Every structure is written in structure tokens, then in C-alpha cells.
Amino acid sequence: MNLTATNIMTSNDSEQLISIGELSKLTGITTHSLRMWEKRYGTPRAHRLPSGHRRYPKEDVPRLRAIVKALESGYRASKVVTGTLEQLHSLMGLPFFESNGILNSSEEVGFLENELLIETWIKHVCDYDDDLLISSFHAVWGEVGGLNFVIDYAAPFLERIGNAWEVDELTISHEHFATECLVGFFTEKWRQLNIRKKGPLVLITTLPGDSYNLGILMCALVTSITNLKVVYLGIGTPINEIIRAAKKDNPKVIALSISHSMSSEFAEDCLFKIRGDLDKNSLMITGGKGSPCNIPGVSYLPDFKKYYEFINTINY
Ligand code: B12
């Protein structure tokens, strides 16, 4: 490898760079292969600390993961290691990028494996590129529909973001950026679908103190693709207010998303209280990592596929 002035690391770069061990953990490629590929093919190209240790740009992770996929599909290292993310996608028969990276044909989207697409979204997040990210959301939605968008793309994307944040592949600002792009997209979609609906009401909120809003947004979205009408209360509605709204508007369903951040005792107390004060004809449905699953009269549903099936069986 040529050690030039451009790849000797300065302190300003340090935030964006990771060690060979971290890169290996994030991609599943052994440190030996990473070193060997650099020697043989010139990539992934390490920056050097003054001590001589290697540091790699985090944004190379999606490309390296795509290389792993290509190798698993039977391609030889010599053919794929130097490829760009775009080239790797098309090599595997996944027509993907226009030169500007915008997905604009439904056919292109239909060919994509969601895992690879999610890696591309991660790259857009790393680049803070909301134009590409949100236009890709729209393209995928157009191709697979709202329900599959939530189940096969949005939920795994959030999982991937959480894992990437945990191992420092993404920063907090990346996580916030990605979250805000999703929040905006979900809100626009469900509000549009909810206009002039006449069906029975579904009251949607989180418990007091629960500020995670993506669960209720996905819930609103999945509800809005049925005949039911969303009444969206946003996050952290006081228990008495949930009960008051339910008594006044008589919703068919009260749907709550309960995040991991809630204590299970508190969540259980709240659910008992609401259920106890509620009309028997109103159904209560909960979901989310922090949701209790054994409260009498409350249906815990682990994902939105089950939720969709459940609300479609409601007689009204
Ligand atoms: C986005 C996000 C944030 C955002 C939230 C912004 C927002 N607008 O909501 C911000 C940046 C604020 C944030 C902050 C933090 N976060 Co955070 N975050 C996430 C992330 C990436 C997504 C969370 C999310 O909304 N998921 C979607 C929800 C809805 O998923 P879910 O609960 O698993 O529910 C699933 C199903 O049950 C179903 N579902 C959900 N609701 C409902 C409702 C119904 C009715 C039905 C039917 C189904 C259903 O849908 C989901 C998908 O299938 C997760 C990663 C992950 N794996 O979830 C980390 C994650 C939850 N965060 C984590 C952490 C540690 C934090 C912080 C403590 C970090 C810090 N040190 O500051 C703070 C705490 C904030 C707080 N108030 O408690 C950890 C939690 C680890 C743990 N178990 O304790 C995670 C798992 C990341 C990780 N891998 O480490 N976070």
C-alpha cells in the first residue's frame, strides 16, 4: 500500500474512522482478509495513525457488506472487492442506481432485496442525504405498499440503525436525522390516507413518559390503510385523558405503543387502569418492546402484520 500524505490521519478525521477490529465486527470480514485485500487490491484503504495503526472510514461499511453478499453468492474476491456499492448491486442482478442514485422506476425497486436497500439507506443517512433517502422511501412504498413498507423495510431499518448506533457505526446525529426523515414520511402518508374516513375510530397514543413516537406513527399508518379512522393523540397522553377521550368518542380500538424505555410495572398499572375504566366494546391493543403481554382484556400483538390481520377481522 502507498502511504501518502492524504491517508495519514489528522485529529479532525478521528470521529469518522474505525479500527480494523471494529470494521471486521461490522462487516463479518476477517481482519486478515481486510489486510490482504488492501495489499492485493488497494481497498478497503486504511488511513494510518501516526503510530501506524489502521483506521477505516465508517461509510465503507455498506459497500463491504455488499461485497460479503456477493462472495456468498459465489463471486470471486478479485471480481468484487474493488466494486462500488452501485456496481455490486447491479452485478448481483439488482438494477439499482441511476447515476444520481435516485430510485425512480418501480421495476428497479421490485428487484431489490430489502437488506441491500437498507444498506443504501444507511449510506444516505451517513451522507445526511434526505433527498435520496425520502425519494427512495416513496419509491419503495409505491412498489410494495404501506403494510409491507412498514414490516419489511421500516422496522428492519430501525433495527439496523439501533445496532449501528450501538457499535458507533452511526452517531446520535445520524440516528436523529434518520428518525426525523421517517417521522416526516410516516406523518405525511397516514394523514393523507386518513382524510375523510368515516370508519370506526382507532385512538392511538403512548403512555405518559413514553417519548418514542415511531411505533404510534407506524400504527397510524397501518390503520390508515384500512377502513378505520385514526385519532392520533401523539406521545405521552395522561391516563385520565386517554380514558376521557375514549368515553367521549367511543373508539372501537385503543392502540398503544409501549417502548423499551417504560418500566413494566408502570405499563401494567396504566393498562389495568385504562381497561378498568373503559367501555367493554372498546378493544385495547398494545405493541412495542416494553409492552406487557398478559393483561386481561388487552391484546398484545408483536408486530404490524398481526395488527393488520387483527383489525381487519373487527366487526362493525
Ligand atoms: C429511533 C431511536 C431513538 C430515538 C427516538 C426518537 C423517536 N422519535 O422516537 C432517540 C434518538 C431519541 C433515541 C434515544 C435513546 N435511545 Co434509542 N433507539 C431508537 C431506535 C433506532 C428505534 C426505536 C423505535 O422507535 N423503534 C420502533 C419501535 C416501535 O420498535 P419496537 O418497540 O421494537 O416495536 C416493534 C413492534 O413491537 C411493533 N410495535 C411497536 N409499537 C406497536 C404498537 C402496536 C399497537 C403494535 C400492534 C405493534 C407495535 O413495531 C416495532 C417494529 O416491529 C432503537 C433501535 C431498535 N431496535 O428499536 C434504539 C434503541 C431503542 N435506543 C436505545 C437507547 C439505549 C437509547 C438511549 C438511552 C440512548 C442515550 N444514551 O441517550 C436514548 C433514550 C431515550 C428515551 N427517552 O428513553 C437502545 C435501547 C436498548 C435497551 N433495550 O435498553 C436501542 C434498542 C438501540 C440499541 N440497539 O442499543 N432512540
Boltz pocket constraint, residues with backbone or C-beta under 6 A from the ligand:
constraints:
  - pocket:
      binder: B
      contacts: [[A, 155], [A, 158], [A, 159], [A, 160], [A, 161], [A, 162], [A, 163], [A, 165], [A, 166], [A, 172], [A, 175], [A, 176], [A, 179], [A, 183], [A, 209], [A, 211], [A, 212], [A, 213], [A, 214], [A, 215], [A, 216], [A, 218], [A, 219], [A, 255], [A, 256], [A, 257], [A, 258], [A, 259], [A, 260], [A, 261], [A, 285], [A, 286], [A, 287], [A, 288], [A, 289], [A, 290], [A, 301], [A, 302], [A, 303], [A, 304], [A, 307]]
      max_distance: 6.0
